[in-house]
Amino acid sequence: MQTKLRGRDLITTQEWSKDELDTVLDIAFDLKRRRALGEPHALLRDKVLAMLFFFSSTRTRASFEAGMAQLGGHAQFIEAASTQIAHGDTAKEIGEILGRYNDGLAIRHCDWGVGNGYIRDVAAASRIPILNMQCEQYHPFQALADLMTIIERKGNPRGLTINVSWAYAQSYQKPLSVPQSLILLMTRFGMNVRLTHPPEFTLQPEILAQAEENARVAGSGFELCEDFDKGFLDADVVYPKSWGCMLTTADPEESARIGAAYESWIADEGRMALAHQDAMYLHCLPADRGIEVTDGVIDGPRSAVFDEAENRLHVQKAVMALTL
Ligand code: CP
């Protein structure tokens, strides 16, 4: 167990050691147990987390805010659009100033080519830990919650196969951050990671290289697949979700045209039947129901989406309790 985490940023799990991530999971399980027992755990009394959002959220906002209250602290919700950021507040000023009011600063900024750089610029100017609530590259708390859910349902993840797959959606060009964080984290925990997507929906080459290296170091596997059905074959965990083709085109209309060619990529009962008989279905949510996944799958017995959403709360509380 690693105990020297006070003051640390969490922008990507790649910047935390395996031991440190094991500590987060250990504490997340403990905090989940304590909450279930009704045991008070006010570990952050009088501390304040600022949550700065450049992009909408349901789960992330609600779970960080609830988590801070349960830890005895307070979370302040700040929407970038209603601040002076549009009128000139720089990342450096945000880091300096919010860093002086608060004990932690969590940021969601998903703009392509901008979000991660913004978060890092704030971090460089801030005296407090910076937590990445999702940028265009990473969604570390989602991946940690997903790993916690897999461990809860399946035990030791080593040797299990997870299919991180693209699926069709119409709602919006979803960021690459969830699949990228998944392939980075699950390879480190010994899972055989299968990344399935049409050729136009590739992830960032440097992230693919890191996942490959993680798999080499951990003795796990990392394979690419371009066939939706084959991706499901014998998988223990299936995670079909949509993301945008930002690396192929910057034009939203072209991107919608490319995506429409793969309308048949929907997670349905037939695809689930290809996976291991006990395979679990995960999705970070929100999902495009009837387009990305059928109601029968997402509401079915193999779906763990509500436990997965709940576990956001516990992993975030663990990281806040360790770092703030
Ligand atoms: N999964 C997730 O991050 O949900 P929100 O976008 O609602 O926060």
Residues whose N, C-alpha, C, O or C-beta is under 5 A from the ligand:
A	BS01	CP	S56 S57 T58 R59 T60 R61 C284 L285 P286
